[in-house]
Amino acid sequence: MTEIIQTGGIVAFHGADEDLANRLEAFVQERDAFSPNTWRQLLSVMRISWRWTQENDRNFLPMASADLRDYLSYLQATGRASSTIATHAALISMLHRNAGLTPPNTSPLVFRTIKKINRTAVISGERTGQAVPFRLADLTRLDKHWAGSVCLREVRNLAFLHVAYSSLLRVSELSRLRVRDVTRAADGRIILDVAWTKTIVQTGGLIKALSALSTQRLTEWIAASGLAGEPDAFLFCPVHRSNRAIITAKPMSLPALEDIFFRAWQSVGPAEPARTNKGRYRGWSGHSARVGAAQDMAKQGYAVAQIMQEGTWKKPETLMRYIRNVDAHSGAMVDFMEKMTG
């Protein structure tokens, strides 16, 4: 049986074809072509699928179409969501393409399997999970609650949530912002140079402008934290219990940023936890401001294309999952029926 070892974060094969090994090595060396999150997902899928092939005496690379069919069926049997199964299939295909191999999911056999999995999931009542939206009304309540606080952590958290809602940026994108990315328009409002996002990687970068109130809250945080004279510091950094900002070499972690949403929920969220979706989303989380802002824009009548531009979505169907319940009774058919029968 082929021995597999970890090399540079990806598998290498002892005794495998030399050309294949070289292609895999080149793939590892050029992993910066992919986002860190994509690479982490790929490694996770590889570990799970490789373990399955070893336990079931199947070949990992290249993987036969029949083996991929059985692997995807195994994931379904163990309770994985259809979206997760689709991700596994896509990343296994990605590994094969970069290894110069024919992806196993090009086979009609795998196509039918995925179609069956998706159909079964929909009929059984599975729905795509969605973060609890953090809406403008929530931000307004929180602003009244935290504005003027002497607690530096609350000053930071309020500024962070203002920027998160106003920019529709992902948490990972917010964490990378540095003090030097803050400039001002002629009217004094803050402009953020985001540089790049998950879906926009280009030298022109991405510019985000803040409203007057969000500008004020971010300005207050920069002044209170002492970051104004630290252009290379991350814009949102940890706060020590002594009420002072800590300049770190790395961005704040995802759990630390998720905690900001948790504290906001504790302060102004509903008394009862939200109804869980797939066992998750009991309160606001890292994606909540992005979802809430998209829903607010949709409710105000902004076009899908405008919302997609603000949130840097590439696919309309991704956005539509967030706004599917907004003004459900404002559809063209409902409007037609109301006019004809009113």
Secondary structure, DSSP 8 states (H G I E B T S, - for coil): --EEEEETTEEEEETS-HHHHHHHHHHHHTGGGS-HHHHHHHHHHHHHHHHHHHHTT---SS--HHHHHHHHHHHHHTT--HHHHHHHHHHHHHHHHHTT---GGGSHHHHHHHHHHHHHHHHTT----------HHHHHHHHHHHTT-S-HHHHHHHHHHHHHHHH---HHHHHT-BGGGEEE-TTS-EEEE----SS---TT--EEE--HHHHHHHHHHHHHHTGGG-TTSBSS--EETTTEE---SS---HHHHHHHHHHHHHHHS-SS----BTTB-SS--TTHHHHHHHHHHHHTT--HHHHHHHHT-S-HHHHHHHHTTTTGGGSHHHHHHHHHH-
